[in-house]
Amino acid sequence: MIPNPPPHIDIRRPWRAGETIFLLGPGGVGKSTLGRVLAGRLNWPLIDLDLEFCEQIAEIGRFIRQTSYAAYRAENLLLAQRLVARTEGPLVFVTASGFLAAEVESSDYAEARALVGTGYGITLLPSLDIDQATELVVERQLKRGFGLERESETRKFRQRFGRYRGEGDMLVVSSAPAEDVAKAVQAALTA
């Protein structure tokens, strides 16, 4: 077995102790897994927006089929804003895959970006090579059992790759195990 290289971390802005951490990135990059490990290492509460949406509102796929993707995005953003507002102290907040994927000129993007701006955004990608990243993420997404299709997931990831590559106060590029990534992120935050 070939060992994974250590995570590549690009710090765009230093973290201020106590800032909430928002994990950003397309679906299948490991936000939820890293979030659980990082929250445990920091001994902070964890909020996973997808799980909260399913518990408080509806199963995401069903909600989108019954309403629309635009309605889901609006409801998802409102839920995120409520969850952050009601939580005191720092936390690890796992955003949904399309959280910052709206058109840059839209109020949806501006509001989501403003919410992330209240804390520290960490973007996750498995590779800076779009072809390699696409292959890894699409395979992960197809194994999740949501009835996703390869062609649409490939197109969606490739469309969002550049956007997410430029988002966040920190960019973490790795396909290493979550514990290794969490350890490297924690060290980078406190360096």
N, C-alpha and C positions, 0 to 999 in steps of 0.2 A: 504494500500500500504506500502510495506516494504521500508524504506529509503535506498539508496545506501550508502555503507561505504565511508568515505573520500578517495580520491585517494592515492594510495601508490606510493611514489616517491623515487627512488633510484638515487642519484646524484653521478655519476661516475667521473665527472670533473666539477668544478665550471664554470659557465657561465661568460664570460668577456663581460661587458656592450658594447652593439653595435654589437655583433656578430649576423649574420644572423641565424635564427632558421630554421632547416630542420626537418619537421615532417616525421617520418619513421614508417613503419609497413605494415603488410599485408592489403589487401583490406577489408573493412568493419569494421575497428577498430575505425573509427571516425576522421581520419586525416583532411578531408576537413571541417567538421563541427567545430572541434576544431580550425583549422587554421583561419576560418572566425572570430570566437569569440576572439581568442588570438590576431590576427592582430588588431581588433577593440580596444581591451583593451590597447594594446601597441601603438596604432595610427601609425602602420607601414603598408607599402604596403603588399599585399598578392599575391603570385603566386601559383596557383594550377596547377601542371604539366599536369594532365589529361585534364583539361579544356583548357589549352594552346595548347596541342597536337591536340585536336578536333578542335579548332579555327584556328590554323595555318597550320595543316598538313592534318588530316583526322579523321573521327570517328575511334576510336581505334579498335573496332572489325572488321570493314570493312578493315582497313589497314592490320591487321594481316591475315585476310582471303585472301587478294589479294597479299600479299607478304609472310611474315612468322613472327613468333614470334621473331626470331633473328633479322630480319630487323627492327621490331618495337622497340626492345630493343636498337639497335644502334641509330636509329633516335631519340628515346626518350632521350637518354643520350646526344646526340648532342644538342637537344633543351634545355635541362636543363642547359648545360654548357653555351649556348648563353644567356639564360634568366638571369642567375646569373651574367655573365660578364657585361651585359648592365645595371644592376641595381646598382645605387649608394646608399650607406647607408644600414642599416639593413632592413631585410624584413622577413616575415614568408613565407617559401617555403614548400608547400605540395608535397611530392614525390609520385610517382606512386607506386602501390602495390608491384611490383616486382623489385623496384629500386635497392635493394641490394641483390637480390635473385640469381644472377648468381653464377656460380662456383667460389669459393674463389680464385682459381689459375688463373682465366681469366682476361684479360685486361679490360673487361666490368666491372667486380666487382672492380678492382683496380681504374679505372677512376671514377666510381660512388662514391666509398669510398673516393677518393681524393677530389671530389667536396664537399661532406658532411663535410670533414675535414677542409674546408675553413671557416666553421661556427660551429654551435652547434647543434648536432643531438639529437632529442628527439624521442624516440621510444614509441609507444602506443600499449598496449595490454589490453584487457578487463579483463583478469584474468591470474594468473600464473598457474592455473590448466588447462592443455592442453585440457581435455575433456570439461570443462565448457567454455573455450575460443572458442573452435571449434564450439560448439553448438551455442553460441551467434553470432559469426562472420558469419557462414554459413547461419543462418536464415536471417541476415541483407543482405548478398550478394544475396540471392534468391529473396528478396523483391525488389531489385533494377531494375528489369525488363530488364536485359541484356541477358536473355535466358540461364543463367548459370545452371549447373546441380549439384545437391547435392553431388553426389559421387566425381566428379572431384574437386569441391570447398573444400570438406572435406579433400581430399588427399593433395591438394595444401597448404591449411592452416597448416595442421599437418607437412608437409615437411618444411615449412618456419618458424614455431613457434620457434624452438630452435635458428635458425639463428637470427631472429629479437630480441629474448629475450636477446641476447648477444651484440646487436648493440647499438650504441648511447652513448652520454655523459650523458644522463638522461633517465631512464626508468620510464614511467608513467603507472601504472596499475589501471584501473578504468572502470566501466560501468556507472558512474554517468553522469548527464547532462553536456553538453559541457561548460556551464557557470561555473559550480563548478570546473571542471577540469582546465579550463583556469585560474581561480582565484588561485587555488593551484599551478599551474605551474608558474604563474607570481610571486607569493610569494616565491617559491623555487629559481627562477632565481635571485631574488634580495636579498636573505637572506645573 
